[in-house]
Structure formats: structure tokens, C-alpha cells
């Protein structure tokens, strides 16, 4: 399977930003607030794959920065996932996108995002990236 190293499933995602605010989406199953992420697609760099996820999951078009903003791990389905996050500077938020019927999308301040995100590791990365005490 693509994106797998020593039992760890590799994913990439974005910290999507626009006007000093952050875009969050809901996960498809739990409705928790998260960021766009997914498996690294064959033929794409992790940053490019993350930008593609942002387009599909949240209707975001922008410039992805290739320097890693943070990395975290989580367990799901009995597997360990490692996610590298890249900053995405949004140029356009589409009114309609691939997964709009499965996810909600909000544009919030980084401080508000810290209140909404459930995963501690993701909160830590957001706080560090935006230099917020949490």
C-alpha cells in the first residue's frame, strides 16, 4: 500500500489559512473538527497530496508551502498513522466542492480553532504554528 513505512500509515494534510484565520472541516464519521488530510497519493509530493485533499474535502484552492508546519500521530482502526502538515495559503474557497454533502466547513480564528479541535496533537501544532499559549 502506498504511504506505509514499518507499520505506520503515512498521511499529509494542511493548515489552511486565509486572512489570519483557519479553515476547519468536520470528519465524515465523528463530526469532530479537523483539518483536511489523507494518504499521500502516488506521483504527488506529500505537500501536493495535502493540497489535493484540501480541494476535495474543503473546496480550498491555494498555495501550499513545502516546509512542514508540524507532524502528529494517531491511532484508528488499530493502525498507527503519521500526519505531516503543511501551511496552505488559501486564494479561493469554492461554494461547491466534492465532499460538501459529507462535511461542514468553517473559517475561524486560530484561538477559536483550539477550542473546537478535539485531538490534542493537532491543537498543539495549531498553537505552535500561530504562537498561541494553550
C-alpha positions as CSV (number, residue, x, y, z in Angstrom):
1,X,0.0,0.0,0.0
2,X,1.3,3.5,-0.9
3,X,2.4,5.7,2.0
4,X,3.3,2.9,4.5
5,X,6.5,2.6,6.4
6,X,7.2,-0.1,9.1
7,X,3.5,-0.4,10.0
8,X,2.9,3.3,10.1
9,X,0.4,4.7,7.6
10,X,1.8,8.0,6.2
11,X,-0.6,10.9,5.5
12,X,-0.3,14.5,4.8
13,X,-2.6,17.4,5.5
14,X,-2.8,21.2,5.5
15,X,-3.2,24.0,7.9
16,X,-5.5,26.1,5.7
17,X,-5.2,29.8,6.3
18,X,-7.0,32.9,4.9
19,X,-6.9,36.4,6.4
20,X,-5.2,35.3,9.6
21,X,-8.0,32.7,10.1
22,X,-8.0,28.9,9.8
23,X,-10.4,26.6,7.9
24,X,-11.7,23.6,9.8
25,X,-13.8,20.8,8.4
26,X,-15.8,18.0,10.1
27,X,-14.6,14.4,9.9
28,X,-17.0,12.2,7.9
29,X,-17.9,9.8,10.7
30,X,-17.5,11.6,14.1
31,X,-18.3,15.2,13.1
32,X,-15.2,16.3,15.0
33,X,-13.5,19.4,13.8
34,X,-10.3,18.5,11.9
35,X,-8.1,19.8,9.1
36,X,-8.0,18.3,5.5
37,X,-5.7,15.3,5.3
38,X,-5.3,12.0,3.6
39,X,-3.0,9.3,2.3
40,X,-0.1,10.6,0.2
41,X,-1.0,9.8,-3.4
42,X,1.4,8.1,-5.7
43,X,3.1,10.5,-8.1
44,X,2.5,13.5,-5.8
45,X,4.7,15.0,-3.1
46,X,3.3,15.0,0.4
47,X,2.6,18.8,0.1
48,X,0.9,18.4,-3.3
49,X,-1.2,15.5,-2.0
50,X,-2.2,17.6,1.0
51,X,-3.3,20.4,-1.3
52,X,-5.4,17.9,-3.3
53,X,-7.1,16.8,-0.1
54,X,-7.9,20.4,0.8
55,X,-9.5,20.8,-2.6
56,X,-11.6,17.6,-2.4
57,X,-12.5,17.8,1.3
58,X,-13.0,21.5,1.8
59,X,-13.1,23.2,-1.7
60,X,-9.9,25.2,-1.0
61,X,-7.6,26.4,-3.7
62,X,-4.3,28.0,-2.8
63,X,-0.6,27.8,-2.4
64,X,0.9,25.1,-0.3
65,X,4.2,25.7,1.4
66,X,6.5,22.7,1.2
67,X,8.1,23.3,4.6
68,X,6.4,21.1,7.3
69,X,4.3,23.1,9.8
70,X,4.1,20.1,12.2
71,X,3.7,16.4,12.5
72,X,1.5,14.2,14.7
73,X,0.4,10.6,15.1
74,X,-2.9,9.0,15.9
75,X,-4.5,5.5,16.1
76,X,-7.5,4.5,14.1
77,X,-8.8,1.0,13.1
78,X,-6.0,-0.5,15.2
79,X,-3.4,1.2,13.0
80,X,-0.9,3.9,13.6
81,X,-1.0,7.0,11.3
82,X,1.7,9.7,11.0
83,X,0.5,13.0,9.5
84,X,2.7,15.8,8.2
85,X,1.0,19.2,8.0
86,X,1.9,21.9,5.5
87,X,0.7,25.5,5.5
88,X,-1.9,26.3,2.8
89,X,-2.4,29.9,1.9
90,X,-5.9,30.0,0.5
91,X,-6.7,32.0,-2.6
92,X,-10.2,30.8,-3.1
93,X,-12.9,28.9,-1.2
94,X,-15.3,27.3,-3.6
95,X,-19.1,27.4,-2.9
96,X,-19.4,23.8,-4.1
97,X,-16.9,21.0,-3.7
98,X,-16.5,17.2,-3.9
99,X,-17.3,16.4,-0.2
100,X,-19.7,19.3,0.6
101,X,-22.5,16.9,1.4
102,X,-20.4,14.9,3.9
103,X,-18.6,17.7,5.7
104,X,-19.1,21.1,7.2
105,X,-16.6,23.9,6.8
106,X,-15.9,26.9,9.0
107,X,-13.4,29.8,8.9
108,X,-12.4,30.7,12.5
109,X,-9.6,32.4,14.4
110,X,-6.7,30.2,15.4
111,X,-7.8,30.7,19.1
112,X,-11.3,29.5,18.3
113,X,-9.9,26.6,16.4
114,X,-8.1,25.5,19.6
115,X,-11.5,25.4,21.3
116,X,-13.1,23.3,18.5
117,X,-10.4,20.8,17.7
118,X,-10.6,17.6,19.8
119,X,-7.3,16.0,19.0
120,X,-4.6,17.3,21.4
121,X,-1.7,16.7,19.0
122,X,-3.5,18.8,16.3
123,X,-4.3,21.5,18.9
124,X,-0.6,21.6,19.9
125,X,0.5,22.1,16.2
126,X,-2.0,24.9,15.7
127,X,-1.0,26.6,18.9
128,X,2.7,26.4,18.0
129,X,2.2,27.5,14.4
130,X,0.2,30.5,15.4
131,X,2.2,31.1,18.6
132,X,-0.8,30.8,21.0
133,X,-0.5,29.6,24.6
134,X,-2.8,26.7,25.2
